[in-house]
Amino acid sequence: MKLLRRALLGALAAPALARAQGGYPNRPITIIVPYPPGGSTDNITRPVAVKLAEVLGQNVVIDNRGGAGGSIGAAVVAQAKPDGYTLLAFPTAVMTISPHMMRLPYDPAKDFVPISLLCMSEGVMAMHPKVPVRDIHGLIAYAKANPGKLRFSSAGNGTITQMTGEIFAAAAGIQLEHIPYRGSAPALTAVMAGDVELQFDPVAIPAVKEGRLIGMAATGEFRSSELPDLPTLRELQLYGDGGLSFHALAGPAGMPPEVITRLTTALEQVLAMPEVARIVAPVGLRPRFEAGETFARRIARDREIFGEAVRRTGAKVE
């Protein structure tokens, strides 16, 4: 009888044990951020990862793999096992701009599955105070009178922070020299030090608010909630056709649908949390959930938009 009872208890426990062992996630998840710490992609991913870990009941680890405009970290995810335990936090450029400017070790359209939008960027065009003008029309006049003298920093070749500067320069009819860095944080350090004159990036917002840099315009779809007096480049008709800056999450192609659903359900909950919005607002980021076909269409549309922008502006890898 004891043996029978043990057998019955074992049979009843087996399905529960199988679910516990096989349910996603049952071990830590790694999110690769393809830029150094301190940039916009890192700034949104860290608070999201903390809350995602709480919702999923597993640790979520951030792994910064900077370099080559985000393509080094992206390649790691493209080649990872599609089980949901290695994910990519990416900005607009990795999926929509880099393919038009760089030879990549992966196909952004085929080697990844989009999971969810994380946020939209409310960036700023920031200028070092050494430039002897204080408004954007004065800047344009100065650039025309001093061709080749103004430089702008970016988070790397093929990034949205490069393309925003290129699109602005083309719309304004001026020359700006692009200086790529290994992420937004070192690009900000460069403009703060006066090594370059301009930056087009949300990470510059705190420095503008503190008066260490001069805010010239907002680079997002709408005025920045942190710098509401700055008009957008679109308002000034100085941006032309170009996609919006966002940050999102993807995984390697072939991930099981049930894993994607588990992640998107958790992310929808996380991105609605007021504390996440409160943490990222000062650096120009606004959480927004978008998944499935809607999000996939956004990426495909922006890939076309930025492809045309690259051709129109003549933007190139430095």
Secondary structure as the mmCIF struct_conf table of DSSP 4:
data_model
#
loop_
_struct_conf.conf_type_id
_struct_conf.id
_struct_conf.beg_label_comp_id
_struct_conf.beg_label_asym_id
_struct_conf.beg_label_seq_id
_struct_conf.end_label_comp_id
_struct_conf.end_label_asym_id
_struct_conf.end_label_seq_id
HELX_RH_AL_P HELX_RH_AL_P1 LYS A 2 GLY A 22
BEND BEND1 GLY A 23 TYR A 24
HELX_LH_PP_P HELX_LH_PP_P1 PRO A 25 PRO A 25
BEND BEND2 ASN A 26 ARG A 27
STRN STRN1 ILE A 29 VAL A 33
BEND BEND3 PRO A 34 TYR A 35
TURN_TY1_P TURN_TY1_P1 PRO A 37 GLY A 38
BEND BEND4 GLY A 39 GLY A 39
HELX_RH_AL_P HELX_RH_AL_P2 SER A 40 LEU A 56
TURN_TY1_P TURN_TY1_P2 GLY A 57 GLY A 57
BEND BEND5 GLN A 58 GLN A 58
STRN STRN2 VAL A 60 ASN A 64
HELX_RH_3T_P HELX_RH_3T_P1 ALA A 68 GLY A 70
HELX_RH_AL_P HELX_RH_AL_P3 SER A 71 ALA A 78
TURN_TY1_P TURN_TY1_P3 GLN A 79 GLN A 79
BEND BEND6 ALA A 80 ALA A 80
BEND BEND7 PRO A 82 TYR A 85
STRN STRN3 THR A 86 PRO A 91
HELX_RH_AL_P HELX_RH_AL_P4 THR A 92 THR A 96
TURN_TY1_P TURN_TY1_P4 ILE A 97 ILE A 97
HELX_RH_AL_P HELX_RH_AL_P5 SER A 98 MET A 101
BEND BEND8 MET A 102 MET A 102
BEND BEND9 PRO A 105 TYR A 106
TURN_TY1_P TURN_TY1_P5 PRO A 108 LYS A 110
BEND BEND10 ASP A 111 ASP A 111
STRN STRN4 PHE A 112 SER A 121
STRN STRN5 VAL A 124 MET A 127
TURN_TY1_P TURN_TY1_P6 PRO A 129 LYS A 130
BEND BEND11 VAL A 131 PRO A 132
BEND BEND12 ASP A 135 ASP A 135
HELX_RH_AL_P HELX_RH_AL_P6 ILE A 136 ALA A 145
BEND BEND13 ASN A 146 ASN A 146
TURN_TY1_P TURN_TY1_P7 PRO A 147 GLY A 148
STRN STRN6 ARG A 151 SER A 154
BEND BEND14 ALA A 155 GLY A 156
TURN_TY1_P TURN_TY1_P8 ASN A 157 GLY A 158
BEND BEND15 THR A 159 THR A 159
HELX_RH_AL_P HELX_RH_AL_P7 ILE A 160 ALA A 172
TURN_TY1_P TURN_TY1_P9 GLY A 173 GLY A 173
STRN STRN7 GLU A 177 PRO A 180
BEND BEND16 ARG A 182 GLY A 183
HELX_RH_AL_P HELX_RH_AL_P8 SER A 184 ALA A 193
TURN_TY1_P TURN_TY1_P10 GLY A 194 GLY A 194
BEND BEND17 ASP A 195 GLU A 197
STRN STRN8 LEU A 198 PHE A 200
BEND BEND18 ASP A 201 ASP A 201
HELX_RH_3T_P HELX_RH_3T_P2 PRO A 202 ALA A 204
HELX_RH_AL_P HELX_RH_AL_P9 ILE A 205 LYS A 209
TURN_TY1_P TURN_TY1_P11 GLU A 210 GLY A 211
BEND BEND19 ARG A 212 LEU A 213
STRN STRN9 ILE A 214 ALA A 218
BEND BEND20 GLY A 220 PHE A 222
BEND BEND21 SER A 225 LEU A 227
TURN_TY1_P TURN_TY1_P12 PRO A 228 ASP A 229
BEND BEND22 LEU A 230 LEU A 230
HELX_LH_PP_P HELX_LH_PP_P2 PRO A 231 PRO A 231
STRN STRN10 THR A 232 THR A 232
TURN_TY1_P TURN_TY1_P13 LEU A 233 GLN A 237
BEND BEND23 TYR A 239 TYR A 239
BEND BEND24 ASP A 241 ASP A 241
HELX_LH_PP_P HELX_LH_PP_P3 GLY A 243 SER A 245
STRN STRN11 PHE A 246 PRO A 252
TURN_TY1_P TURN_TY1_P14 ALA A 253 GLY A 254
HELX_RH_AL_P HELX_RH_AL_P10 PRO A 257 LEU A 271
TURN_TY1_P TURN_TY1_P15 ALA A 272 ALA A 272
HELX_RH_AL_P HELX_RH_AL_P11 PRO A 274 VAL A 280
HELX_RH_3T_P HELX_RH_3T_P3 ALA A 281 VAL A 283
TURN_TY1_P TURN_TY1_P16 GLY A 284 GLY A 284
STRN STRN12 LEU A 285 ALA A 291
HELX_RH_AL_P HELX_RH_AL_P12 GLY A 292 THR A 313
TURN_TY1_P TURN_TY1_P17 GLY A 314 GLY A 314
#
